[in-house]
Structures are given as C-alpha cells and as structure tokens.
Amino acid sequence: MTSVSGIYFPEDRGGKSYENIKIRQHRAVSAASAAGAEPRGLWAAGNGRNIRHRDDAGRHAVSAGKRTSDGRDRTHRALLPWYTGYILHTARSGDTLESIAAMHSASPAAIALANPGVQTPQPGTQLVVPLPFDVVPTDIRYSAALVGYCVRGLAARYPFIATGEIGRSVMGRPLWSLKLGRGDNRVLYNASHHANEWLTTPVLLKFAEQLAAAYANAGEIFGRSAAEILSYASIYIIPAVNPDGIDLVTGELAQGEYFNYARSIALRYPQFPFPSGWKANIRGVDLNLQYPAGWENAKAIKFAQGVTSPAPADYVGSAPLTAPESRAMYDYTLALDPSLTLSYHSQGRVIYWRFLDYEPANSRAIAELFASVSGYAVEETPYASGFAGYKDWFIQGYDRPGYTIEVGEGVNPLPLGDFPAIYRDNVGILTYGALVT
C-alpha cells in the first residue's frame, strides 16, 4: 500500500473497473473526525466495489481557514485529494508515468495531460496525479468551499483551464472564474446570483469538466468538436456569484455573526422560509436587482410589494452596485467585453431574452435555437421582475445578446435528483452559446 497525506492507495487493483466508485456523505468520516481518528484506508472494499467517502459537512471550516481539533484538521488535510480529485506524487528514481499510474490506480494518459512536457519524471519532480473519478460531484449539496475545490481540481487535471478570482463576497470568499478556449469570441456564463438557486452552480462546473475532457480526448460535446469550440471561442465561467448565500441555504453556514444577522432579517419577512427561501447575499441584498438598468423601477416595484429593507429576497439595496458580488460581476463584464452572456437561475424551464424594447441583432433567433436544443420556452421577462437584473444591464449597455436561463421546475432550492435532467436540457445551450456570435 502507498500512503499520501494519510490516505492509503492500493498499488495493484488488478485491473478492476472504477465505474462503481460512489460519493458517500460524511457519516463515516465525520464519525472518525469527531473521535480524532486519522482517516486510514479510505479505499474500502465492499461487495467487490470501492467506496469513496467525501466529508461534505466539514468543507466550510476548511474554506474559512478554521482549525478545529488537531484530529479534525488532519482529517481535512488527508481528505483534500477527495475534494479536488488529485494527489501530488514526488517522483523517485526509476519512476515512469506508467509505474506512477499503477501505484495510484490512475491513468498514464491523465497524468501526462496534467503534467505537460513530462515524459520521464526526474527524481524529486512533483507530479499531479488525477484520481479515477470526476472532479465535479452532482449528488451532494454545494458550498463555497466545494466550488473552490472543484475549480482547483479542474485546473490541475486540465492545465489549459485558466482560473482566477473576479472579486470577493461579503464574507471574503472568492468569486471564482474559469476560462476555457483561446478564440476571439468571448462569452460569459454565470450562475447562482440567487442563493437558493445553487443547483445552477454544478451545471456550469460539470459543463466545464465535460468540455475539457472532450477537448483532451479529441472528442465532442453535444455533437460539436470540442477542439473547434475552443479554437473559435473563449468561454468564461463564474460558477457561484453568491457563495455566502449558498452556504446559508445548504446549511454550511449555521452559526455565528453572519448567520445570526441573516436569521434576524428573516424574522422581519416571514413570507420567506428560512433558510430555504433565501435568495439574497448574506447582507440581505438581492444581487440580481443591483444592476444599473431600471434600478429605480425595480425599487418602486419591490417597495410597493413591501420589501423596503434587507430581506431574504427582493431587496434592491440602497443604490445600484453596492453589493460587492454584483459590483465584481459588473466590473469583470466591462473588462471582458463579451459578445454574449448566459445567466443561470431556477426555476421555470424558460429563456428570457429581452429588456424593455432592446432587441439586439439575432437575439430572438438565438433564443429560439436555445429553445430547440433544450425544450425550454422563450418568453419575455414579467414586468415585476423586469428591471435591474444582470441580463437587463448587459443588453442595455452593450446591445448584444444576453439571456436568463431558468432551469427546472418546482420550488427552490430544487432537489439534487433533478440535476441529471437539468444538465441534459442545458448542455446544448451552453455548447451553442459559444458558437452563435
């Protein structure tokens, strides 16, 4: 057995398939953590299958840089490969990509891809070794920390993905960005302006992962060559505009000053269930009512509805762009100058494409194409929701196609079980979004 950061990996799996690797929620590892135990033998054989554990419950503590007990801190360090999907291997004399892959039940091709230019590792060289499961999970609740782990893991596995931050949230959490492609056609996709619409975040992250994998393997996504897509376009993705709010809704933020402030806000607006009805940032400002496109109209509408102060939803703020998350999106868009934007929300299975009388060239035809590949309806935004949104500002300011995509149907937050159908419906929109301008 080989040990890396306290996790034990078999040196020879006898060629067994890893298709049955599954994400388990935190029960087993959390129990060990609470007891101060070191996580050993996380590859556990059972009924001929190999079970992978992820400690979902502890991610927020790691992202905030908090140290709990020594045992729990060691646990999170040891579990880092399970969060990011890779380990770091220091090469020894005689190591080859094939021997390293066999040691860690990995793929030589994946190791080569993650370490450009390395053919024969020199002793002491540190190599990224992708583990044999997807980076982006789609069957666990998301958190700000998990978004960061996914971004790091994707960039390590696919070094042609550029990552960065466009700003910070109220609580100081990164607003992550990813870039795929080298083409002149710049497009910008964003998700989770609204906290309880967090299921849109893995939609964008999974698309990034599948597009990168298709590119690396000279393959296709939604019937289009990944290489052609990424030579024509540069796709910029902001997977989580509202990380603090996501943590509140999913339970990662359940105590402390910010939680208590949010709960006090919710008590003033009992029509919004807490925390499941929370859309705003952690200060109670609706991030998608913060843009300078009819902001005064939005204020008049929402005040008339009784939302006149920080609230779980629908509070426009004291002025446009006062929320740091919306300001970051605004500044980043100005710097990027994209030809098209997609803003992901839930729910309704609807594509909104206009703002007032603005109708950018080809925007209706593009919306109809998106509808044809998704089964979604093309509609105009209802008047009560038709001002101060990101899409509204982009269309007004650039006279270019901008869309709000409302995924799924039901009550937010949508259940995890809806993800497969939602992703299937939207992969065509995300693919063609890079090609239609």
N, C-alpha and C positions, 0 to 999 in steps of 0.2 A: 504494500500500500504506500502511496505517496501523500504527504501532508503538505498543504498550502494554507497558511494562516489558520491552522487548526481544523481545516476541513480535509477529510480523508477521501482520496480518489483511488479507485482500483486501477492497477497497472495493466490488467488484461481483462477485458469484458467478453472475450471470446466471440466478438463479432455480433453480440446481441443488439437487437434494434432498440433505439431510444424513443420510438414513437409513443410509448406509453408513459413517458415522463409527464407528471402532472404537478400542478401547483397545489399545495396543501396550505390551508390557512394556518394561523400562527400557533395552534394549540400545543403541539408537541414541543416546539422550540421555545415558546413562551414559558411553558412549564419548567423547562431546563433553565431558562434565563432567571426565572423567579427563584430557583434554587441555587443560583450562582454557578451552575454547571457549565463546563466548556462544551460547545457543540461538537461532538465527535461522531463520525460515522453517519453523516447526513445522507449518504447514499445507502438506503436501507432496502435490502432485498425482501420482497413480499409477494407471494403468489407469482414468482417469475417476473415481477415488474420492479422498476427502480423508481422510487418516490422522491421527488424533490420538495423540500419544505421552504417556504418563504415566510419570514416573520413580518407580516403585514402590520401588526399593531405597533411595532417599535420604530417605524420609519421616521415619524415626525420628530422623535427625540434625537435621532441621528442628524437630521437635516438642520435642526436648530443648534447643533453643536453641543448638546447637553450630555454630560456624563452622569450616568446613574451609578449603580453599584459596579465594582470592578468586574464582576462576573458578567453582568449585562453588557458592559462596554466591550468586553472581549467577545461576547456573543455577536454583537453587531459588526465588529471588525471581521470576525470569521465568516459572517453571512454576506459580506459585501459582494463576493462573486455571484451569489444567487440573486442579488438585486440587479447587478449590472450585466450579467451574462458572460463574464470573462474572468480569467485569473492572469496573474503575471508570473511567468516562469523565467528564472535565471538560468541561462544555458551553461552546461558543463561540458568538459572535454568529451568529444565523441557524440554529442547530441546532434541529431538531424531533425528536420521538420517531421519526418515520419515517426521517429522514436518519441519525440515530444508529444505528438498526436496520440500515439498508442498509450503513453503514460497517463494521459488525461482524458482518454476516451473522446478525443476531439478529431477534427478533420485536418489533414495536412493542407488541403486547399484553403480552408478557412484561416489557418494560421498564416499561410503565405499572404493571403489577402490583407490580413490585419497588420502585417509587418512588411510593408513594401520594400523591395530591394534585398531582403534577407533570404539567401538561398542555403548557405551553410552557416549556422549560428556560431559565432565565436564565443569562447568561454567568457562568462560574465555579462553577456548581452541579455538584456531583459526583453522578453517577448510577450506580446498579448496572445493569450490562448482562448479563443471563443469556446464556450461550453455548448453542449449539444441540445440547446433549447432556444426558443425565440427570446429576444430581449424584451419585447413588449407583451406583458400579460393582458389578457382581455377577460379574465374571470375573477378578478379581485377589485375591491374598491380602490380608487386612486387617491393620492395625496400629493402635496408639493414635493415631498422627498422622493416619491416614486417617479414623478416626472423627471426629476434630476437624474435619478439612476438610469432611467431609460435613455435620456439624452447622452449621458456618458457612455452607456453601453453601446449605443448605435454608432457613436463616433469612434469608439475603439474597434468595433468589429468591421466598420466600413469607413476607413480613414479619408475617403473622398467626401464624406459629410462634414461640412463646416458647422461648428456650433458656437454659441456665444450667449450673451445676455443683452436685452434691449433696455433693461431698467430693473427696478426693484419694487416689490409690493410695499404696502404699509408696514408690514411686519419684517421687511428686509429680505424677503425671499426672492430668488432670481426669477425674472421673466425670461425663460429660455427661448432661444431661437435655433433653428436648424436650416441649413441651406443644402439643397441637392441640385446639381447641374452646373453647367458653365455657359449656357446660352444667353443670348441678349434679351430674350423675352422674360422679364422679371414678373412673377406673380406672387401674391402674398396670401397665405391661408392662416386663419386664426380660429381658436376655439376657447370655450369657457370664459367668455365675458361674464356669464352668469354662473354663480356657484353651483346651484342645483341642476345645472345642465352639464355637469362634469363628464358625462359619458361621451361627449364630443371630443375630449382630450385623447383617449385611446384611439378614436377614429383616425385622427391625424398622425399619431405616432405609429400606428400599425401601417398606415399608408406609406409613411417614410421608410419603415422597415421592409415592406414588401417591394417597394420600388427599388431600394438599394440592393436587395437580394437579387432581383431580376436583372439589374444592371451588372452586378458582379458575375452573374452566370450567363450573360448574353441572352437573357430571356425577355419575356413580355409581361406587361401588366394591362389587364383589360384589353387584350388583343393588340396592344401597341408596343413597339420595340422600346425597351427602357433606355437603350443607348440613344435612340433617336430623340426621345423625350428630353433627355438630359443634355443633349448637344444643342437642341433648339431653345430650351428654357432653363431658367434658374428658378427653382421653387423654394420660397422662403416660408417657413412654418413657425408660428407662435402657438405652441400646443396648449398653453394654460395662461390666459390673461389674468385670471383671478385666483392665484394659488391659495391665498389666505382663506377665501370663501370656500374653496373646495375642501380644505381641511376641516372647516366648521361643519359642513354638510355631511361629510363622510365619517365624522367622529374622531379624526386625528387631533383636532383641537377641541378639547373637552373640559378645560380648566384654565385658570389664570386670568390675567387682566383683560386680555382681548376677548376671551370667551365671556367673561362676566359683563363686559361692555355690550357685546352683541346680544346677550340674553336680556339686558335691561332695555335695549332698543326694541326687541321683540315683544316685550311686555306691553309696550305702548301701541303695538299694532297686532292685536290678537288674531286678526283675519289671516295672518301668515303663520302657518305652523312652524314651530322651531325645533330643530334647525332645518327640517326638510324643505320649508318654503323660502329659504334664504337664497336670494339672487345677488345681493349687493356685495361690495367689498367689505372688509372687516369693520370699516367705519360707517357702514350703512348707506353708501352711495352706490347707486346703480351705474355700473361702468358703461353700459350701452345707452345711457341718457346723458352723456358727458361731452358729446362732440358738438362743435360749433356749426350746426346745421338745423336751424329752427329750435334752438335750445329754449328760447323764451316761450315758444308754443308748447314745447314739452312741459315746461314748468307750469304754465297755465292749466294744462290738461291734468297733470298729476296733482297739483294743489287743489283743483276742483274735485278730485277724487278723494281728497283728504290726506294725501301723503305730503306733508309740509316740513318734515324734519327727517334726520337719518332714520332709515327703516330697513326691514329685510328686503324690500323690493320697491322700485318705482320712485325713489327719491333722487332728484336730478342733481343734487349738490348745490352749493352756494353760488357757483359760477361754472362755466364750461372748463373742462380740463383741470379741475382742482384735485382730482384723484390721481395719484402717481401712476397707476396702472394704465388709465386712459391716456394720460399725457405721454407715457412711454410709447404706446401704440401710435399716437398722433405724430410724435417726433420721428419714430422709426419709419413710418409711411412716407413722411416728407423726404427723408434722406434716401429712401429706396426708390421712390417714384415708380411704383409698379403699374403694369398695364391692366391688371385685373386683380380683384380681391374676392375671397370667399370667407364669410364669417359664419362659423358653425354654432348653431343654437339647437334647442329642443323645446317643444315638440310640435307636430302637425303634418309632417311629410309635405312641406310647402317650400317653394322657392320664391323669395321676394326679390324683385329686380329693379324697381323704380324708386325715385324720390321726387315727390311733387310732379312737376311737368318735365323734369330732366329725363331724357331718354338717349343715353349715349349710343353711338353708332354700333349696330349689330347686337345690342344688349338683349333685345327681345328674342332674336334668333338664337343667341347663345343659351338663354334661359330655356327655350324650347328644346334645344339639344340636351341640356342637363335633364330636363323632364323625361325625354325619351330614353335615357340610359338609367334613370332612377325609379321611374314610376311616380314621381312627385308631381304635384300640381304647381302651375305657375300662377301666382296671384300678386296683386298689389297690396302693400302693407296697410292694414287697418289704420284709420285716421288716428285713433287714440294711441297707437304705437308708432306713428309715422314720422317722428322727429327726433333729432339729436343722437341717432344711432351711428355707429361706425360706418356702415354701408351708406347711410344718408350723406354723411360728410364727404366720403370718398367720391360719390357720384357728383355731388355739388361742386367739390373743389377741383376735380380732375376731368369731369365729363368723360369718364371711362367706365366700362362695365364693373359693377360691384354687386355682390349678391349676399343675401342672408339665406342660409340653408337651415330649415327647421327639420331636424331628423326625428324619426319615430313618432309614436302616438301614445298618449296616456297622460299620466300625472308625473311631473318632475319631482325628484330625480327618477329617470326611467330605470327599470331593473336591468341588472347585468345580463340577464338572459336575453334581452333584446339586442345585444351587441352584434351577434352574427348577421342578423337581417339588416340592421342599420348599416353595417360596414358594406355588406353586399350591395345595398342600394346606392351607396355613395362612392364606391371606388371608381365608377365611371365618371362621375362629376369631377373628382379630384384628378383623374388622369387627363380628361379633356380640358380642364381648367388651365393646364399648362400649354395647350396647343391652339386655342381658339383665337388668340390675339396676336 
